[in-house]
C-alpha cells in the first residue's frame, strides 16, 4: 500500500536524523531554509494549517496535508505530531512521490 511507503520513508528519515517535528521546530527549519518538505496532519487545527500553508508558500517549501496526528507520530516513533519537516532532499522527493500516488492532497 502506498500510504505505508510514505509513512515508512518518514520513519526512515527520522531514524537518520533528517526530520524535525513539532510546530516550533518545523517553523524554524522552514525559516532557516533547511526544510525540503513540510507535512501537516489533516486533523490539525485550521490555524495551524493556515500558518504553515502561508509560511511554506512564502519560503517556497512544498507542503502536504496527510493522514492524522497519531499516524504521523507513530511513523516517527513518537506521540502525536501535527507537523514535521523533512530536511533531506532525497527523502523529501521519495515521500512526495509516495503521497502523490496515494490520497495525500497537495497544498
N, C-alpha and C positions, 0 to 999 in steps of 0.2 A: 504494500500500500504506500502511495506517495507521501501521505501525511507523516507516516513513520520515518521516511527518509529525511524529511526536513527536520523533524524533531531529533533524529539520530545525529544529524550534522550539527545541530545546535549543541547537543551533548558533547560531541567530539571537540567542537570549538571551545567549549567551556573547559573541558579537561586539558586542552592545550593552552589554556590561559588567554584565549583570544576573544573573550566576551566580557562585558561588564553588564550588570543588571541593577535595577532599581532606578527610580526617577532621577535622583541626583547624579549618579554615576553615568547614566545614559546621556543625560543632558550635557554633562561635562565632556564626554567623549565626542559628541556631535560638535560642540562649540570649539573644541581643541583641534578638530579636523582629523581625529583618529578613527571615527566610525565609518565603516563601509556599508553598513546596513542597520536599520533600526526595525525591531519587531515589537509591536504593541499588542497586548491581549485584546481580543474582540470584546470582552466584557469589562474593559477598563472604563473609568468614568468618561463622560463626554468632554469634561475639561481637560483630562489627561490626553485624550485622543486629539483634541484641537491643538493643545500646546505642542505636542510632538509633530503633528501634521504641519503646522506653521513653521516650526523650527527647522524641520527637515527640508521643507520647500525652500526656506531662506538659505540654508547651508548646502543645498544640492545633494542631500543624502537620501537614498531610496528608503521608503518606509512601507511596511506591510502590517495589516491588522490580521492577526492569525490566532486561531483557537481561543483558549481562555487562560486566565491567570494560573490555575492549578496545573494545566497541561504544560505551559511554558516553564513553570517552576520545576515540575517533575523532570522535564527534559534536561534541565540544568543541574539536577541533583540537589535542589534547594526547595524551600517552601514556595508558595505562590509568588509569581513575579508579573507585574503589569507591563514592564518594559525591559528591553535588553538591547544592547548594541553589539554588533559583530565587528571586531577590529581588524580582521584578516580578509583581504580581497578575495582570496581563493575560497574560503569558507562561505563568504557572503554570496559569491556567484553560485555556488552549489545549493545553498539554502534558497536563494531566489528562484533558481530553476525548479527545484522540488516544489516550492509553494505555487509557482505559476501553473504547474501541471495538476495541482490539487485545487481545492476550493478557496485558497487564500485570495484575498482581494488586494488589489494594488491601489495605493492612495492616489 
